[in-house]
């Protein structure tokens, strides 16, 4: 019996090759798109799920308020907070503390190897599941100047194989400018790709207490550390969080200790990657909204493909009615007919699934390059999807789709009355027509939502690219400052001499030095108060060290006062007193204008500073962030970066000349450079990837919907050939026939526009909430998207309608 079902199904599919091909193309495209998107979504949702005690691990987040306003929403907090939580709350089993993350220079035999590293305490390797290949996790980070290196670092630095990792224990490395060597106490496996924490080396936190002082363990005022806590099994997280306001009041006494009202919260470890809107983020983060949006797009694509099958199968009801009638007269039951038609659905879907797997593997390298992720089908099928076994989920979804897409056509076709069919009195049911029209409306509603959403995404990305930032970063080459050079009393003279040499290069217009660079998060100073102000509440300002040429190099406008002078700086930082503020900082301090702020003073930690100049506001970070109030100080010896404004396209030759001078001034240091515009725009990398992925797959969804309407319109027009011939004989023009045949489908698209537009508006608003500076959602965006949808639908339908309208009526009427 089953063999007979398969034979008849294949024969029927071959007989209606055009419709089978349309269905197969739509299903292959839909399933392939789903598999590609699911790989990305599954990888993003799998972050930090590999930790043995992951469900019990939380990180401490710290919101800081001054004068009722949120001034910091970050993952860094005070060194004493973590240990205090262990002492105060029985629910907290342990805590690990980390500090000072960055790229460090590991030196062996005068060779320099740069690694991203962090200082972590002895509990780090016990709390997280980062296996060691050599060494003891309990003691590896206990002693000062201990270092744990990754297996990649071990191979790169020492050129050893996996069998020799144990031989590295006890060997030493120099780190940056520290004169004392660091002892290797362990070798760890490389951090998994799906970990928001990712370092090439770990250095003992005890090192900081020896070099920076005991405040790194007990301070309630310096907010520079990250804490993760592990709760006891069965601990009530909600109840613990309700105790945190009292914890803050107990240790900070309102705002008496830190000058701010401190509010703490706990974020589950598995949410750190996708649900982080925090400042001073320690690891890799992405947008949870974007990931779930892509999952919705995948669902839309697959549903649209299955809807095509339903519509085309039921539209062919008249063609297959006689077949059903004959089979029923021959003794076939409704159940047998249902299984016959279901077998066609199963064969078509299984064929599409096999072809989709092949196509997915072919497209895999392109996807991996686009998203910069190590994705694969084996990874997708081997991992759990948000805690569930993925193959079971995919099988369930696929079988449900086959059943739903095949059952309705099978049920509808098997229900034909044999006597009506054979007498020629059978007609299409109005209910079936209504169902097909509803499904077409759903398809195009989804398409409209995706078209509008994609359009708004690209408008926002365009807005961010074209928005004036308040500084000019075109043709600005940036090189990192010498990290292995100790700055002494000659630091400023050496820095100025290097800048002078750079400016002798013909292509370099101007050079400057700064402690930080655009796109990086700046440090902050808290509880800043104006001298002479009656306001006892302080404010928070970001801070940046720059030299006297910085504002000219980046074309930042001076609003009042003067620029820095050479005499404003001093190798003794305690003698530096003059600062420049941006306009946002001036307003935050309560001055009515830039001019009013000149020569005024403010106090930070009991030390007075004078305002000698005011510059215009600019976007230090991406447009996701509000403009920061910034204070600039002339600490030239804190030159983390040198910026050079270039005036020639000969970038490669200029970089070679810059490197020669850099090597001459700072021998032994690595020469690292980048262009400022590229560095700044890296902040939008994830948004660009999301825009590209959503656009590509949205267009796929529209294409599949167009395939469906193409097949449906082809069949509908084929059923009306006699009517078209009669109309042509009576004088109807090609245009009028095309309009007649198109109007029913265009009406459905218009209904979809009415339904989809408000949904797209709401979804777009949710996505734009992540940006401090964003476009306004305007009516013309919906009009453009609607015109595109109507044009696509009309082009799809009219290609068939024109062909039918141009046919010779004599031929069509004769055939009837």
Secondary structure, 3 states (H helix, E strand, C coil): CHHHHHHHHHHHHHHCHHHHHHHHHHHHHHHHHHHHHHHHHHHHHCCCCCCCCHHHEEEEEEEEEECCEEEEEECCEEHHHHHHHHHHCCCEEEEEEEEEEEEEEEEECCEEEEEEEEEECCCHHHHCCCCEEEECCCCCCCCCCEEEEEHHHHHHHHCCCHHHHHHHCCCEEEECCCCCCEEEEEEECCCCCCCCCCCCEEEECHHHHHHCCCHHHHCCCCEEEEEEEEECCCCCHHHHHHCHHHHHHHHHCCCCCCCCEEEEEEEEHHHCCCECCCECCCCCCCEHHHHHHHHHHHHHHHHHHHHHHHHHHHHCHHHHHHHHHHHHHCCCCHHHHHHHHHHHHHHHHHHHHHHHHHHHHHHHHHHHHHHCCCCCHHHHHHCEECCEEHHHHHHHHHHHHHHHHHHHHHHHHHCCCHHHHHHCCCCCCHHHHHHHHHHHHHHHHHHHHHHHHHHHHHHHHHHHHHCCCCCCCCCEEEEECCCCCCCCCCHHHHHHHHHHHHHCCCCEEEEEEECCCCCCCCEEEEEEEECCCCCCCCEEEEEEEECCCHHHHCCCCEEEECCCCHHHCCCCHHHCCEEEEEHHHHHHCCCCCHHHHCCCEEEECCEEEEEEEEECCCCCCCCCCCCCCEEEECCCCCCCEEEEEECCCCHHHHHHHHHHHHHHHCCCCCCCEEEHHHHHHHHHHHHHHHHHHHHHHHHHHHHHHHHHHHHHHHHHHHCCHHHHHHHHHCCCCHHHHHHHHHHHHHHHHHHHHHHHHHHHHHHHHHHHCCCCCCCCCCHHHHHHHHHHHHHHHHHHHHHHHHHHHHCCHHHHHHHC
